[in-house]
Amino acid sequence: MDLQHPPIPELPSASLAGTPTKAPVSPQQLRRAILTGAVGSALEYYDFAIFGLASALVFSHIFFPALGAKAGLLASFGTYGAGFLARPFGGLFFGSIGDRKGRKFVLLVTIAIMGTSTMLIGLLPSGTIGAVSLVVLRLVQGFGAGAEQAGASTLMAEVAPVKQRGFFAALPFVGIFAGLGLATGTFSIMQHVLGEQAILDWAWRIPFVSSVVLIGVAVWIRLRLRESPTFLSLEGAQAVIKSPMKTVITHARRPVLAATLMRFAEQGGSTIYTTVVIAFLGGTVAAKLGMKPSALSSIGTTGALIASMASVITTPMFGALSDRIGRIAVYRGGAIFMLLWSVPSWYMVSTGKPLWVDIAMFGGLALGANSMLGAQCAHFSELFGNRYRYSGVALARELGAVLSGGLAPLLGIYLIGLSDGAFWVMGVYMAVLSAITLIGVSLSTETRRRDLTLLDDAVH
């Protein structure tokens, strides 16, 4: 495909030299864009977090009891991974629409798909029919989520003040930890107030059905959102292309590869420190210490809640730091920290002591994974040219998600079982994910303050 297109008028806020700090939209629209992304991210991660927690604590008993404890847990996390498997297809489908029809339309559709799927999971019957339906709804949920974060980060990067793009692009992702905190907080309260049996009998449905409230809020906010001025400039110059995803695959392989590999430690680490740790505590550590699984699982959910709440501060903080010292410097630093933290943190978890578990999860999530996420929010949007930015970000994000986050719990539980519960195995696994991310960083380039109206990618 010919890559030459008519020149696109530059936005004043996007020039590389003497760039003003004023956003290309009004303060009201900037706030609305932040809120739109935050609520969407909250719903997405609320969806995925309650599913991950239910996979660790409930689903093996409800849907897979005939398989036994270990095989049932593997089946539960296999279902969890199915959502990640569907995400690249959702990214491919909706990313292309976002580059052809605009960001707002896609963000409305994806939020409705995700939320409805989550609510219906809470209404499923137990047994075989419920298990099959669970897989189907999980696939639909993942399909809708495939373009949600890509759309939120792309939109926010395009409307943010250029010199503060890293900070503003990271703000909507505070919703990730609000959603994660809400999910883990809900399960933690149910564990303490209702007890394990009530959760297994009926209470596990509450977090899923109640997601309808988040759906309504998200749709209402997004209906009032305006389209990205960067996309409108592309549309006004008649430079919108018919097959943006095809163009990404044929002409943007280097940035897609770099961004995909850069997700391994961030997405993999986020998933591992919020799901696998809890399952490890409730299974291996509980058996080793002779304690009730529910007591150890409760320690894990509390640790995840603390780390999630801390991430509300650390993620935009690292985004702001990337505005000052560069995206690559922050991302590389986060990957190196995660590499060094991997084995020690899993030793802390293996002790089963609340303080050590809290420290391990805080370091792994709030500092390690989310230092990378803080820089990533702006960096991925800056890597791709204007004609297929949404498609490129969606494809790279979701390929990285399925290869790291989707496989992390399934492979993690398998490795723990294979090694008879040895803590260091998961530490080594996390270190490998960090090393892969460092390779991705080496393939990327610094993009701070890049002009988002440019048609070319940052790396070729």
Buried (B, 14 or more C-beta within 10 A) or exposed (E): EEEEBEEBEBBEBBBEEEBEEEBBBEEEBBEBBBBBBBBBBBBBBBBBBBBBBBBBBBBBBBBBEEBEEBEBBBBBBBBBBBBBBBBBBBBBBBBBBBBBBBBBBBBBBBBBBBBBBBBBBBEBEBEEEBBEBBBEBBBBBBBBBBBBBBBBBBBBBBBBBBBBBBBBBBBBBBBBBBBBBBBBBBBBBBBEEBEBEEBBEEBBBBBBBBBEEBBEBBBEBBEEBBBBBBBBBBBEBEBBBEBBBBBBBEBBEBBBBBBBBBBBBBBBBBBBBBBBBBBBBBBBBBEBBEBEBBBBBBBBBBBBBBBBBBBBEBBBBBBBBBBEEBBBBBBBBBBBBBBBBBBEBBEBBBBBBBEBBBBBBBBBBBBBBBBBBBBBBBBBBBBBBBBBBBBBBBBBBBBBBBBBBBBBBBBBBBBBBEBEBBBBBBBBBBBBBBBBBBBBBEBBBBBBBBBBBBBEBBBE
